[in-house]
């Protein structure tokens, strides 16, 4: 998926992870979370902080997201 298909620059890891792009809509938010967690694993981030009252709109149960979190934990 390219940035245009993802709804603009949100689909680009650097912009989504750095918070420099506006996220519009739930699916764009979910994609930004997916990309940020992939980036965290690829770049070996030392820490990830997730915060929400309910996490209902987060894609945390998706197999690809779980794999990203596991890869991050191994890094």
C-alpha positions, 0 to 999 in steps of 0.5 A: 500500500502506498501513501495515497492508498493509505489516505495520504502521508499517514501511511508513511512510517516516518510521518505516522510515527513522528506524529507529523501527519493528521490522521483522519478516520478510524481506518487511517488510525488503525493503519498508523498504529500498524505502521508505527508498531512495524517501525518500532520492531524494524528500528528496535525502539527501546520503549513503546507507550500506548494509552487509551481509555478502552483501546476499542479502535486499536488493531491490537488483536490482529495477527500482523500487529501481534507479530510486530509486537513480538518482533519488537519484544525480541529486538 
